[in-house]
Amino acid sequence: MSFIPVATSIEIVEKEDITNLQFDHEDVLTDLAARQSRRADADRAVTLGNAYHGKLDIYFKTADGATKRMATTVWAADADHLTLKSGASLPLRAVLGFDFY
């Protein structure tokens, strides 16, 4: 499932910049079904990254409320984090959605 952003201004960031960003401690998704769908999409992103070395867009929100987009490969996912190609880690609670292409 592709994520369709509703934010009017979405900054594109590089995966190397993740370490400079702050994330809220609360989940950006309040709906349980949406969180379960995000987790399934995270697993799909791992399959895409490991089996096909494919990239996707990840939409996420930082602690200041800004929506950001990053094109990357996801190597691993657990209940709390995504591990990206560069070795950087993104908290799953900050992820709004994925755009598979």
Sequence and secondary structure as in RCSB ss.txt:
>XXXX:A:sequence
MSFIPVATSIEIVEKEDITNLQFDHEDVLTDLAARQSRRADADRAVTLGNAYHGKLDIYFKTADGATKRMATTVW
AADADHLTLKSGASLPLRAVLGFDFY
>XXXX:A:secstr
       S  EE  GGGGGG    SS S   HHHHHHHHHHHHHHHHHHHHH   EEEEEE TTS EEEEEE EE
EE SSEEEETTS EEEGGGEEEEEE 
